[in-house]
């Protein structure tokens, strides 16, 4: 029988003040639409 050691879990919180989620969508290969969401929250 073998023993497996699992490291402690680390939780990372997103800094909503300094974070944004950005996106870019190409429209008919002619132009690009860019946008962003501010105030992003979450944990990893």
C-alpha distance matrix in Angstrom:
0.0 3.8 6.9 10.0 13.4 16.3 19.8 22.5 24.6 28.1 31.0 34.0 37.4 40.1 43.3 45.9 48.9 48.0 46.3 47.8 46.6 49.0 49.7 52.1 53.2 55.4 58.3 59.9 59.2 62.2 61.1 58.0 57.4 55.5 54.3 51.9 50.4 50.6 49.0 45.5 42.8 39.0 35.6 32.7
3.8 0.0 3.8 6.7 10.0 13.1 16.4 19.4 21.6 24.9 28.0 30.9 34.4 37.1 40.2 42.8 45.7 44.8 43.2 44.8 43.6 46.0 46.8 49.2 50.6 52.8 55.8 57.5 56.6 59.5 58.3 55.2 54.6 52.6 51.4 49.0 47.6 47.7 46.1 42.7 40.0 36.3 32.8 29.7
6.9 3.8 0.0 3.8 6.6 9.8 13.0 15.8 18.3 21.7 24.8 27.8 31.3 34.1 37.1 39.9 42.7 41.9 40.4 42.2 41.3 43.9 44.9 47.5 49.1 51.4 54.5 56.4 55.6 58.3 56.9 53.7 52.9 50.7 49.3 46.8 45.2 45.1 43.3 40.0 37.2 33.5 29.9 27.0
10.0 6.7 3.8 0.0 3.8 6.4 9.8 12.8 15.0 18.3 21.4 24.3 27.8 30.5 33.6 36.3 39.1 38.2 36.7 38.4 37.5 40.1 41.1 43.8 45.4 47.8 50.9 52.8 52.0 54.7 53.2 49.9 49.1 46.9 45.5 43.0 41.4 41.4 39.7 36.3 33.6 29.9 26.4 23.3
13.4 10.0 6.6 3.8 0.0 3.8 6.5 9.5 12.2 15.3 18.7 21.6 25.2 28.1 30.9 33.8 36.4 35.6 34.4 36.4 35.8 38.5 39.9 42.7 44.5 47.1 50.3 52.4 51.5 54.0 52.3 48.9 48.0 45.5 44.0 41.3 39.7 39.3 37.4 34.3 31.5 27.9 24.2 21.3
16.3 13.1 9.8 6.4 3.8 0.0 3.8 6.6 8.6 11.9 15.1 18.0 21.5 24.4 27.3 30.1 32.9 32.1 30.8 32.8 32.2 35.0 36.4 39.3 41.2 43.9 47.0 49.3 48.5 50.9 49.1 45.6 44.6 42.1 40.4 37.7 36.0 35.6 33.7 30.5 27.7 24.1 20.4 17.6
19.8 16.4 13.0 9.8 6.5 3.8 0.0 3.8 6.4 9.0 12.6 15.3 18.9 21.9 24.5 27.6 30.1 29.2 28.2 30.5 30.3 33.1 34.9 37.9 40.0 42.8 46.0 48.5 47.6 49.8 47.7 44.2 43.1 40.4 38.7 35.8 34.1 33.4 31.4 28.4 25.7 22.3 18.5 15.8
22.5 19.4 15.8 12.8 9.5 6.6 3.8 0.0 3.8 6.5 9.9 13.0 16.4 19.7 22.2 25.1 27.7 27.2 26.4 28.8 28.9 32.0 34.0 37.3 39.5 42.5 45.6 48.3 47.6 49.6 47.3 43.7 42.3 39.4 37.4 34.3 32.3 31.4 29.1 26.3 23.3 20.0 16.2 14.1
24.6 21.6 18.3 15.0 12.2 8.6 6.4 3.8 0.0 3.8 6.6 9.9 13.2 16.4 19.2 21.9 24.7 24.4 23.3 25.5 25.5 28.7 30.6 33.9 36.2 39.2 42.3 45.0 44.4 46.4 44.1 40.4 38.9 36.1 34.0 30.9 28.8 27.9 25.7 22.8 19.7 16.3 12.6 10.4
28.1 24.9 21.7 18.3 15.3 11.9 9.0 6.5 3.8 0.0 3.8 6.5 10.0 13.2 15.7 18.7 21.2 20.8 19.9 22.4 22.7 26.0 28.2 31.6 34.1 37.2 40.3 43.2 42.5 44.3 41.8 38.1 36.5 33.5 31.3 28.1 26.0 24.9 22.7 20.0 17.1 14.0 10.3 8.4
31.0 28.0 24.8 21.4 18.7 15.1 12.6 9.9 6.6 3.8 0.0 3.8 6.6 10.0 12.7 15.4 18.2 18.1 17.1 19.6 20.0 23.4 25.8 29.3 31.8 35.1 38.0 41.1 40.6 42.2 39.6 35.8 33.9 30.9 28.5 25.1 22.8 21.6 19.2 16.5 13.5 10.4 6.8 5.9
34.0 30.9 27.8 24.3 21.6 18.0 15.3 13.0 9.9 6.5 3.8 0.0 3.8 6.6 9.3 12.2 14.9 14.5 13.5 16.1 16.8 20.1 22.8 26.3 29.0 32.3 35.3 38.5 37.9 39.3 36.5 32.8 30.9 27.7 25.3 21.9 19.8 18.5 16.3 13.7 11.1 8.5 5.5 5.1
37.4 34.4 31.3 27.8 25.2 21.5 18.9 16.4 13.2 10.0 6.6 3.8 0.0 3.8 6.4 8.8 11.7 11.9 11.1 13.8 14.9 18.5 21.4 25.1 27.8 31.3 34.1 37.4 37.1 38.1 35.2 31.4 29.2 25.9 23.2 19.6 17.1 15.4 12.9 10.6 7.8 6.1 4.5 6.5
40.1 37.1 34.1 30.5 28.1 24.4 21.9 19.7 16.4 13.2 10.0 6.6 3.8 0.0 3.8 5.8 8.9 8.7 7.3 10.0 11.3 14.9 18.0 21.6 24.5 28.0 30.8 34.2 33.8 34.7 31.6 27.9 25.6 22.3 19.6 15.9 13.6 11.9 9.8 7.4 5.7 5.4 6.0 8.0
43.3 40.2 37.1 33.6 30.9 27.3 24.5 22.2 19.2 15.7 12.7 9.3 6.4 3.8 0.0 3.8 5.6 5.7 6.0 9.4 11.9 15.3 18.8 22.3 25.5 28.9 31.6 35.2 34.7 35.2 31.9 28.2 25.8 22.3 19.5 15.8 13.6 10.9 8.7 7.9 7.2 8.5 9.5 11.7
45.9 42.8 39.9 36.3 33.8 30.1 27.6 25.1 21.9 18.7 15.4 12.2 8.8 5.8 3.8 0.0 3.8 5.6 5.2 7.6 10.3 13.7 17.1 20.7 23.7 27.3 29.7 33.3 33.2 33.4 30.0 26.3 23.7 20.2 17.0 13.3 10.6 7.7 5.0 5.1 5.4 8.3 10.8 13.5
48.9 45.7 42.7 39.1 36.4 32.9 30.1 27.7 24.7 21.2 18.2 14.9 11.7 8.9 5.6 3.8 0.0 3.8 5.9 8.5 12.0 14.7 18.4 21.7 24.9 28.4 30.7 34.4 34.1 34.0 30.4 26.8 24.2 20.6 17.5 13.9 11.8 8.2 6.4 8.1 9.2 12.1 14.3 16.8
48.0 44.8 41.9 38.2 35.6 32.1 29.2 27.2 24.4 20.8 18.1 14.5 11.9 8.7 5.7 5.6 3.8 0.0 3.8 7.0 10.6 13.0 16.7 19.9 23.4 26.6 29.2 32.8 32.1 32.1 28.6 25.0 22.8 19.1 16.5 13.0 11.8 8.8 8.3 9.0 10.5 12.9 14.6 16.4
46.3 43.2 40.4 36.7 34.4 30.8 28.2 26.4 23.3 19.9 17.1 13.5 11.1 7.3 6.0 5.2 5.9 3.8 0.0 3.8 7.0 9.7 13.5 16.8 20.2 23.5 26.2 29.8 29.2 29.5 26.1 22.4 20.2 16.5 13.9 10.3 9.0 6.8 6.9 6.3 8.4 10.6 12.7 14.2
47.8 44.8 42.2 38.4 36.4 32.8 30.5 28.8 25.5 22.4 19.6 16.1 13.8 10.0 9.4 7.6 8.5 7.0 3.8 0.0 3.8 6.2 9.9 13.3 16.6 20.0 22.5 26.2 25.7 26.0 22.6 18.9 16.5 12.9 10.1 6.5 5.7 4.8 6.7 6.0 9.4 11.7 14.3 15.8
46.6 43.6 41.3 37.5 35.8 32.2 30.3 28.9 25.5 22.7 20.0 16.8 14.9 11.3 11.9 10.3 12.0 10.6 7.0 3.8 0.0 3.8 6.9 10.6 13.6 17.1 19.7 23.3 23.0 23.6 20.4 16.7 14.3 11.1 8.6 5.5 5.2 6.7 8.8 7.0 10.1 11.6 14.3 15.3
49.0 46.0 43.9 40.1 38.5 35.0 33.1 32.0 28.7 26.0 23.4 20.1 18.5 14.9 15.3 13.7 14.7 13.0 9.7 6.2 3.8 0.0 3.8 7.1 10.4 13.8 16.5 20.1 19.5 20.0 16.8 13.0 10.9 7.6 5.9 4.2 6.4 8.7 11.7 10.5 13.8 15.4 17.9 18.6
49.7 46.8 44.9 41.1 39.9 36.4 34.9 34.0 30.6 28.2 25.8 22.8 21.4 18.0 18.8 17.1 18.4 16.7 13.5 9.9 6.9 3.8 0.0 3.8 6.7 10.2 13.0 16.5 16.1 16.8 13.9 10.1 8.3 5.8 5.5 6.1 8.7 11.8 14.8 13.4 16.5 17.7 20.2 20.6
52.1 49.2 47.5 43.8 42.7 39.3 37.9 37.3 33.9 31.6 29.3 26.3 25.1 21.6 22.3 20.7 21.7 19.9 16.8 13.3 10.6 7.1 3.8 0.0 3.8 6.7 9.7 13.1 12.4 13.1 10.2 6.5 5.6 4.4 6.5 8.8 11.9 15.0 18.3 17.2 20.3 21.5 23.9 24.0
53.2 50.6 49.1 45.4 44.5 41.2 40.0 39.5 36.2 34.1 31.8 29.0 27.8 24.5 25.5 23.7 24.9 23.4 20.2 16.6 13.6 10.4 6.7 3.8 0.0 3.8 6.3 9.7 9.7 10.8 8.6 5.6 5.1 6.5 8.8 11.5 14.3 17.7 20.9 19.7 22.7 23.7 26.2 26.2
55.4 52.8 51.4 47.8 47.1 43.9 42.8 42.5 39.2 37.2 35.1 32.3 31.3 28.0 28.9 27.3 28.4 26.6 23.5 20.0 17.1 13.8 10.2 6.7 3.8 0.0 3.8 6.5 6.0 7.4 6.0 4.5 6.4 8.9 11.9 14.9 17.9 21.3 24.6 23.4 26.5 27.4 29.7 29.5
58.3 55.8 54.5 50.9 50.3 47.0 46.0 45.6 42.3 40.3 38.0 35.3 34.1 30.8 31.6 29.7 30.7 29.2 26.2 22.5 19.7 16.5 13.0 9.7 6.3 3.8 0.0 3.8 5.4 6.0 5.4 5.8 7.2 10.7 13.5 16.9 19.7 23.2 26.5 25.6 28.7 29.8 32.3 32.4
59.9 57.5 56.4 52.8 52.4 49.3 48.5 48.3 45.0 43.2 41.1 38.5 37.4 34.2 35.2 33.3 34.4 32.8 29.8 26.2 23.3 20.1 16.5 13.1 9.7 6.5 3.8 0.0 3.8 5.3 7.1 8.8 10.9 14.4 17.3 20.6 23.4 26.9 30.2 29.2 32.2 33.1 35.5 35.4
59.2 56.6 55.6 52.0 51.5 48.5 47.6 47.6 44.4 42.5 40.6 37.9 37.1 33.8 34.7 33.2 34.1 32.1 29.2 25.7 23.0 19.5 16.1 12.4 9.7 6.0 5.4 3.8 0.0 3.8 6.1 8.0 11.1 14.0 17.4 20.7 23.8 27.1 30.5 29.4 32.4 33.3 35.4 35.0
62.2 59.5 58.3 54.7 54.0 50.9 49.8 49.6 46.4 44.3 42.2 39.3 38.1 34.7 35.2 33.4 34.0 32.1 29.5 26.0 23.6 20.0 16.8 13.1 10.8 7.4 6.0 5.3 3.8 0.0 3.8 7.1 10.3 13.5 17.0 20.5 23.8 26.9 30.5 29.9 33.2 34.4 36.8 36.7
61.1 58.3 56.9 53.2 52.3 49.1 47.7 47.3 44.1 41.8 39.6 36.5 35.2 31.6 31.9 30.0 30.4 28.6 26.1 22.6 20.4 16.8 13.9 10.2 8.6 6.0 5.4 7.1 6.1 3.8 0.0 3.8 6.8 9.9 13.4 17.0 20.4 23.4 27.0 26.6 30.0 31.5 34.1 34.2
58.0 55.2 53.7 49.9 48.9 45.6 44.2 43.7 40.4 38.1 35.8 32.8 31.4 27.9 28.2 26.3 26.8 25.0 22.4 18.9 16.7 13.0 10.1 6.5 5.6 4.5 5.8 8.8 8.0 7.1 3.8 0.0 3.8 6.4 10.0 13.4 16.9 19.9 23.5 22.9 26.3 27.8 30.3 30.5
57.4 54.6 52.9 49.1 48.0 44.6 43.1 42.3 38.9 36.5 33.9 30.9 29.2 25.6 25.8 23.7 24.2 22.8 20.2 16.5 14.3 10.9 8.3 5.6 5.1 6.4 7.2 10.9 11.1 10.3 6.8 3.8 0.0 3.8 6.8 10.5 13.7 16.8 20.4 20.1 23.5 25.3 28.1 28.7
55.5 52.6 50.7 46.9 45.5 42.1 40.4 39.4 36.1 33.5 30.9 27.7 25.9 22.3 22.3 20.2 20.6 19.1 16.5 12.9 11.1 7.6 5.8 4.4 6.5 8.9 10.7 14.4 14.0 13.5 9.9 6.4 3.8 0.0 3.8 7.2 10.7 13.5 17.2 17.0 20.5 22.4 25.2 25.9
54.3 51.4 49.3 45.5 44.0 40.4 38.7 37.4 34.0 31.3 28.5 25.3 23.2 19.6 19.5 17.0 17.5 16.5 13.9 10.1 8.6 5.9 5.5 6.5 8.8 11.9 13.5 17.3 17.4 17.0 13.4 10.0 6.8 3.8 0.0 3.8 7.1 10.0 13.6 13.7 17.3 19.5 22.6 23.7
51.9 49.0 46.8 43.0 41.3 37.7 35.8 34.3 30.9 28.1 25.1 21.9 19.6 15.9 15.8 13.3 13.9 13.0 10.3 6.5 5.5 4.2 6.1 8.8 11.5 14.9 16.9 20.6 20.7 20.5 17.0 13.4 10.5 7.2 3.8 0.0 3.8 6.4 10.0 10.0 13.7 16.1 19.2 20.6
50.4 47.6 45.2 41.4 39.7 36.0 34.1 32.3 28.8 26.0 22.8 19.8 17.1 13.6 13.6 10.6 11.8 11.8 9.0 5.7 5.2 6.4 8.7 11.9 14.3 17.9 19.7 23.4 23.8 23.8 20.4 16.9 13.7 10.7 7.1 3.8 0.0 3.8 6.8 6.8 10.5 13.2 16.6 18.5
50.6 47.7 45.1 41.4 39.3 35.6 33.4 31.4 27.9 24.9 21.6 18.5 15.4 11.9 10.9 7.7 8.2 8.8 6.8 4.8 6.7 8.7 11.8 15.0 17.7 21.3 23.2 26.9 27.1 26.9 23.4 19.9 16.8 13.5 10.0 6.4 3.8 0.0 3.8 5.5 9.1 12.5 15.8 18.1
49.0 46.1 43.3 39.7 37.4 33.7 31.4 29.1 25.7 22.7 19.2 16.3 12.9 9.8 8.7 5.0 6.4 8.3 6.9 6.7 8.8 11.7 14.8 18.3 20.9 24.6 26.5 30.2 30.5 30.5 27.0 23.5 20.4 17.2 13.6 10.0 6.8 3.8 0.0 3.8 6.4 10.1 13.5 16.4
45.5 42.7 40.0 36.3 34.3 30.5 28.4 26.3 22.8 20.0 16.5 13.7 10.6 7.4 7.9 5.1 8.1 9.0 6.3 6.0 7.0 10.5 13.4 17.2 19.7 23.4 25.6 29.2 29.4 29.9 26.6 22.9 20.1 17.0 13.7 10.0 6.8 5.5 3.8 0.0 3.8 7.0 10.4 13.0
42.8 40.0 37.2 33.6 31.5 27.7 25.7 23.3 19.7 17.1 13.5 11.1 7.8 5.7 7.2 5.4 9.2 10.5 8.4 9.4 10.1 13.8 16.5 20.3 22.7 26.5 28.7 32.2 32.4 33.2 30.0 26.3 23.5 20.5 17.3 13.7 10.5 9.1 6.4 3.8 0.0 3.8 7.3 10.5
39.0 36.3 33.5 29.9 27.9 24.1 22.3 20.0 16.3 14.0 10.4 8.5 6.1 5.4 8.5 8.3 12.1 12.9 10.6 11.7 11.6 15.4 17.7 21.5 23.7 27.4 29.8 33.1 33.3 34.4 31.5 27.8 25.3 22.4 19.5 16.1 13.2 12.5 10.1 7.0 3.8 0.0 3.8 7.0
35.6 32.8 29.9 26.4 24.2 20.4 18.5 16.2 12.6 10.3 6.8 5.5 4.5 6.0 9.5 10.8 14.3 14.6 12.7 14.3 14.3 17.9 20.2 23.9 26.2 29.7 32.3 35.5 35.4 36.8 34.1 30.3 28.1 25.2 22.6 19.2 16.6 15.8 13.5 10.4 7.3 3.8 0.0 3.8
32.7 29.7 27.0 23.3 21.3 17.6 15.8 14.1 10.4 8.4 5.9 5.1 6.5 8.0 11.7 13.5 16.8 16.4 14.2 15.8 15.3 18.6 20.6 24.0 26.2 29.5 32.4 35.4 35.0 36.7 34.2 30.5 28.7 25.9 23.7 20.6 18.5 18.1 16.4 13.0 10.5 7.0 3.8 0.0
